[in-house]
Amino acid sequence: MFRRLILLLSMLVLMVSPVLSWVTEPDPRAPDAFDFMNLLSKKGLHNLKNERWNAYGQFTYISSWKSAFPAAYTNLNGTPNSLLPESERSFSGTGTLYLGLKTWNGGEIYFTPDLIATRALSDLKGLGGAIQNFELQKGSSETPIYFTSRLFFKQVFGFGGKQIQLDSNPLQLGTTVDSRRLVVRVGKFSVLDIFDKNSYSGDLRRQFFNMGFMTYAAFDFAADSRGYTWGLATEYFHDDWAIRFSHVATPTNPNQLPIDSRIFTYYGQQLELEHKHSLYGQPGAIRVLAYRNHENMGKFSDAIAAFEHNPNQNATTCTGFNYGSGNAGAPDLCWARKPNEKMGIGINLEQQVFGDIGLFFRGMYSDGKTEVYTYTSTDRSISLGALAKGSRWGRKRDMAGIGFAAGWISNEHAKYFNMGGIDGFVGDGRIRARPEHVVNIFYSLSLLSSLWVSADYQHLTNPGFNADRGPVNIFGLRVHAEF
C-alpha cells in the first residue's frame, strides 16, 4: 500500500511540475519559522535560542464545494442527520494569536485567542470520520466568534542527559532542555497539542484537509465542541523515549460547548508511549495510545432495549438532552444515558524514507458500545499516506500529499442506526453499514515565505457508513498565512 501511495504521489508531482514552472518560488534561504520573531532576531531585538517571550499568528481560509451525489434516501422518517445529496458550498476562516511568556526557569505561560467563522456542509451532519474540513466546529456560525482556545501553565523539570535546543514556535518558547525531563501542563488546551503527534499527518493547516488525517477518527478524546478542555497533562522524556498521561474534563452534554467542572466524576484519560528511531539512517517514530472516558453517555444496546420494552421511549418524547430527531419510530440515546466508560487503543507510525518524502499510518480500535461524546461517530479507524516536500521538484517550500482513511462502526452502532437512531453527526433513518472511505489529494503552493495556497480533492464513499448513499466528490481551496 505504501509503495502505491508513493507511486501515486510521484505521478501527481510529475503532472503539476510543468504548471508550476512559471510561479516564482520564495527565497529558499528564508527561514521556515514565522516571520515576525525572525525579523526581531535579525535586528538583534530578540534571542530565538533563549526566549523570555514570543508571539506568533496564523490565518487560514478554506473553501469546499461538494457536487451532487446519488442517495437511495435522505433523512428517512424524520431522521435529521443525512448529508444532503444536492451540491453545497462550505467555508471556514480562522485567525489565531499565540503568546508565550517565561515566568522563571522552566516555567512558561501560554495564551491563545482565536477567531472563527464557518459554514458546514449540511449543518455538519451525515459524515462520520471523513469530515472534509478539519476546522469545522459544532456551534460556530458564519459571523466570526471570538474565544480563548488555550490558557495554560507549563513547568519543565530537568533530569540530565543531553542538552537539546527546542526551536521557537507557537506554543513553544525557544530554549535549551535536558533530554531527560518531566513536563507538566495545567489549564486549558487541546489533547492533540500533546498526544498523537505525527510529522506527516496532523498539521492540517499545512497538510491534508480531511479530519480523518488530523488524528485517529476513532479517538473520542475529551473536549468541548471546539476541541479544547481543562485539566492536567504530564510528559516524561528519556532520550528517545517518551510517556504521556492526561486527566481532563469532558463536556456536560455530548458534542456541546459547556465543560463539566466535576473533573473527578466525569473525565477523559489518555496514556501514550513513544519511541523515536532511525531506520537506514532515516528518522521515524512509533506511538501507542490508549484512552478511557468516564462520562454520562448512552450505550446503543441500552437505547435499543428501552425502545423495544416501551415504544413511547422514542426519539421524539425525551425531554432531556437530545439531537432533535423527528422519528417517532426510532430509539434515542437520551433514554440510555448514565455513567459509562468508553475505551480505545491505537498505534501511530511515521517514517521518513527519503530526505523529502515521509510515510504515515494510524489505526485505532474503540469498543463501539457507547455514543460519540466529543469527536466523530467512528468506532474503528485507519489512515495512511505519503507526504512529499517540494525540494524533489525544485520548489523547497511546496508540499504534496496523498492519503487514504477508513472508518467502521460496531454492530450495535449499526443496529441502532438501522432502527432510525442518530448521534451528534450521523443518522439517515436506515443504513446498509459499510466502512466510510476517503481518498485525499492536495498540493500546497508557496507564494511568499509565510503564505501558501493549496488545492484539494477528496473522494468519499459510503458517507455516514452507509452504502445506500454516495459516493461524494469534494473540491477544496485553502489560503494559509503565518506571521
N, C-alpha and C positions, 0 to 999 in steps of 0.2 A: 504493500500500500504506500509506504513512504517513497519507494522508487517511482511509483506512478505519479505521486504528487510533485516530486522534483522534475519529472519529465513535463508535466503539465505547466509547471511554473516556468520552466525554460522556454516552452512554446509561447507562453504569454509574453515573456521578455523579448523574444525574437519578433513578435508581432508589433509591440509598442515601440521598440527602439528606433526604427526609422522615423516614426511620427514625432519622437521627442528630440530628434537631432537639431531642430531649429529653435528649441527652447533653451535660453541661456541658463546655465547652471550657476547657482550662487557660488561664491568663492569657497572651494573645498577646504581652504586653510582656516576659515572662520570657525570658532568654537561651536560645538553642538549644544552647549548649555544655553539657557535663556539669556537674551542679550543684555538686559538691564544690569545685572550683577557683574557680568563680564566687562561692561563699559566702565563701571566704577572701579573694578580691579585694574584695568588698563591705565586709568588715570591716577592710580595709587591711593584711591579713597576707600578701598575695601580689600580685605585679605580673604580670598576664597578658600584658603587652606585652613584657616583658624578663625571662623566667623563668630562674631558676637550677635549678629542678626542676619537675616536675609529676607528678600521679598521677591516673589515670582507671580506670574499670572498667566492665564490662558483664556482663549475664546474659541469655541467650536460651534459651527453651524452645520447641521446635517439635514438634507432634504431627501425624501424617499418617495418613489412612485410605484404603486402596486397595480399591475394590469388585471383586468377581469379574469376570473378563473371559473371552471365548472364546479358545481356543487349539487349533489342529489337533494339536499335540503339545507335550510338555513334557519336557525332559531325555531326549531320544531316545537309545536305545542306551547309556545310562550316562553321557551327557554332562551335566555338573552345573550349567551356568550359565544356566538359564532363570529368568525371573521367574515365580514361582508364580501360577497362574491363580485361586486362591481369594482371598477377601478377607483383608487383613492390616492390622495397625497398626504404625506406626513412630514413633520419637521420638528427639529429641536434646536434650541440655541442656549448655550451655557457660557457663563463668564465666571471665572474663579480667581481669587486673590489668595496666595499662600504666604503667610507671615510666620517667621520663626525668630525666637529670641532666646539667647543663652542666659540662664539665671545665675548659675555657678558651675563649678567644674562637674561636668556630666549631666547637669540639669538643663532642660530645654522646654519651652512652651511654644505650642503651635496653634494658630488661629486661622481658619479658612472660611471667609464669607463667600457666598455663591448667589448667582442669579440664574434662573432657568425659565424657559418658556417652551412649551411643547404642544404638538397636536399629533395624537397617536392614530394609527390605523384602527378603525372600528372600535374606538374608545379603549384601546389596549386589550381587546378580547379576541379569543379564537386561536391564539398561538401558545404553544407550551413553552419549551426552552429555546425556540428559534425566533425570538422577537428580533425584528430586522435592525433595530436601532437601540443600542445599549443605553443611551441617555434617557430614554422614555421612562417616566415615573407615574405611578398611580397618584391621582390627586393634583397633578400640575395643570396648568392652563396655558392658553395662548398669550395671556398677559404675563409679563415677567414677574416672577416671585422671588423675593429675597429670603435666604435662610442661612443659618450657620451650619455648615456641614461638619466641621471639626473644631474642637477646642479641648486640647489635652496637654497633660504634662508628661514629659519623658525623662527618666533618670537612667544613666548608664553607670554600671559598676564594673571596673576593670579587674581582671584576674590574671594578667600576664599573657605570655605568648608573644607573637609577632605584633609589630605596630602596623596598623592598616589605615590608610588615608581614605576617608569617606568623602566623596565629592559633594559639593554644594548642589542641592536640588530642592524642588518642592518637598516639604515635609522632612528635610534633612539639612542640617547645618553642616558646612564643610568643617571637618575636624579629624583628629587622629584618635583611634581607639585601639584597645587590645583585641587580638584575635580570639581571646577567651574572655567573654564578658556577659553580664546579665543586663538586659534592657527591660524596664518596667514602664508601661503606659497606663495612665489613669485619666478618664474623661470621655469625651465624645469623639468617635472615629468610625471608620468602616472596618469591618472584619477583613475585607480584602486589601486594606492598607498593609496588613501584616501577614496574612495567610494566603496560600495558593498562588504565590508569585511565579511568573513564567516569562522569560525574556522574549518569547516569540508569540505569545498569545495571552493578552491581559491588558495591555495599554491600548484600549480600543480607540482612543483619540488619535492615535498614530497608526494603528494596525487594523485588524478586522472590524467590521461594523456590527456584526450579529452578536447578540447577547450569548449565544451558545459558545462563544470563544472568550468570554470575559472570565469565567470560572467554570467549575463543574455545574452543568444545568441542574443536576440533582442535589446540589449543595444548598439546602434550605437554611442558610446562615441567618442568625438573628439580626434583625434590622427593622427600622421603620420603613414606610413606603418609599422613602427616598434612598434607602440603602445604608443608613447610619444608625448607631446605637451608642449607649453609655455603658461603661464597665471598666474592667481591668484586663490587660494583656501583658504577658511576660514572654521574653525570648532569652534563651541561653545559647551562646555561640561558643563552640570549642573547635577552633581551627576550621576544618572543612565540614563540621557537623553543626546542626542547629536543632533545637527543640523549642516548640512554641505552645503556649496554652492561654486561653482566654475564658473569662466568665463575664457574660454581657447580658443586658436587658433585652426583652422582647416587646413587641407592640401589644397593646391591650387587646386589640382585635386583629384577626388575620389581615395582612396586607394594608394596614391603616397606619396613619401618621403618629398618633399618641403612643408614647412609650409607657409601659407598666413599671412603676417605681419599685414594685415588690421583687427586687432582683434576686432574692434568695428563695422566693416561692416559684416564680416563673423565670426561666433563664435559658440561654444558649451557651454551650461549651464547645470549644474546638481544641484539638490536640494534633500537632503536626511534627513529624520528624523529617529532617532534610539532610542530604549528603551531596556535596559538590565534588566533582571528579574531573579527571582528564582522560579522554579516550582517544588513543592515537594522536596525542598532542592537542586535541580539541576539547574545549570546556563543555561540561554538561552538569546536570543535576537530577536527582531523584527525590521526590517528596511523597510522603504518605500522610494523609489527613483523615481523621475521624471526627465526627461531630455528634453531639447529643443535645436535643432540645427538650425541655420540660415546659409545656405550655398548655393553656386551656383550649384544646383543639379536639375536633371530632374525628373518630375513626369511620372509614367508609362502611365497614361491616355493621357498626352500631347504627348509623343513619339508615341503612337499608332495613335492619331488623326493626327499628322503631316504626318505619313506614309500613312494613308488612304486618306488624302487630296492630297498628292503628292508622289507616289511610288518612285520617284527619291530621296526622303529624306529617304534613307535606310542605312543599317549598313555599306555599302562599300563606300559611297560617302561623308561622313562627313570629313572635313579637320581639325576640332577641335579635342579636346581630345576624344579618343575613345579606345575601347579594342581590335581593330584589327579583328573584325569578317569578314569572307568572305561570309556571307549570304546576297546576294543582295535582297532577298525577305523578309527581316526582318526589323522591326523598330529598331531605336537606340536612346538611351538616349541622345546622342550627340546633336540631333536636338531639345531637350526639355530643356536644362539646362538654368536656370535663378535663381535669388534669391528665394528660397523656404524655408519653415520650416518643420521640422520633429520632432515629439514628441512621448514620450512613458512614461509609468508608470509601476513600478514593486514592488513586495514585496519579502523580503528575510527573511527566518526564520532559526534559528538554536536552537537546544535543546539537551543538554546532558541528556541521560536517565539513564545511569549508570556512574560510575566513569571513564569508559574506552570506552564507546560507545556514539556516537553522531549522531543525525539526522539533515538533512538539506532539505530545499525546496526553490526554486526560481521560480517566474513566472512574465513575463513581457508582456505587450501589447503595441506595437508601431503602429502608424497609418497606415503603409503599403502603403502610397501613393507615396513615393519617393524612389530613389535608395539608396543602401547601400553606405555610404560615407567613413567609416573608419573601420568597424568591419566585421560582417558577413551578409549574404543575408537574414537572418531570420527576419520576421515581428512580430511573437509572439512565446514565448518560455516558457518551464518549465524545471526544473531539480530537482531531489530529490534523496536521497540515505542515506546510513549509512556508518560510518567510525568507525573502532574499533582499539584501541591500543593493542599491543601485551601482555600487562600485564594480559589479560584474559587467555592466554595460556602459561604464564611463560616466555615471551620474551618482556620486557617492551619497548624496542626501535623499535620493529617491528610495522607494521601497515597494515591493510587490509581494502578494501572498495568495495562497490558495488553501482552503481548509474545508473539511467535512465534519459535520456534527450530527449526532443522532440521539434521540431520547425515547424512552419507553415509559409506560405506566404499568402498575401492577394489575393483577387480575381483579382484585377487589375494587381498585380505582376504575377500571374499565367497566365493571358491572354497574357501579354507581352512575357513571356517565350514560350507560346504555339505558338506564331507567329514567333518564331525564335530569339527573342531578348535575349541579355545577359547583365550581370552586371560584376563586377570585379571578381566574383568567379564561378557563376552558369550560365548554359545555354546549353541545349542538342540539341536545334533545334526544339524540341517539348516537351510536358510534359503531363503526366497524374498526376495531382497535388495531392499529399498526404503528410501528416506530415513526416518529416525526423526524425527517431528514432535512438538512440544508447543506448546500454547497455554496461557499462564499469566496468570490474572487475580487481582489481590489488592486489598484495601482495608485500610489501616493507620489505626487509630483512636487518637488521642492521648487518654489518660485523665488523665495528670499531665504535668508539664513534661518528665519524663525516663522516661515509661512509655508504651509502645504495645502495643496488641493488634491483630493482623492476621488476617483471614480470607483463604483462598486456595483457588482451584480450578485444577486442571490437567487437560487432556485430551491424552493421549499416543496417537499412532498408530504402528504398526509398531515396538513395543518391541524393542530389540536389533537394529534394522534389518531386522526380519522381518515380512513382510506376512501370514504364516500365523498371527500372534498379535495379539491386541488388537482394538479399541482399549481403553485403560485410562483410568479416571477416578479422580483422587486429590483428596481434600479435606484442607485443612490449617488449623491454627491456630498462631499464633506470639505469644509474650509476650516482649517485649524491654525491658530496663531499662538505663539508663545512670546512672553516678554518678561 
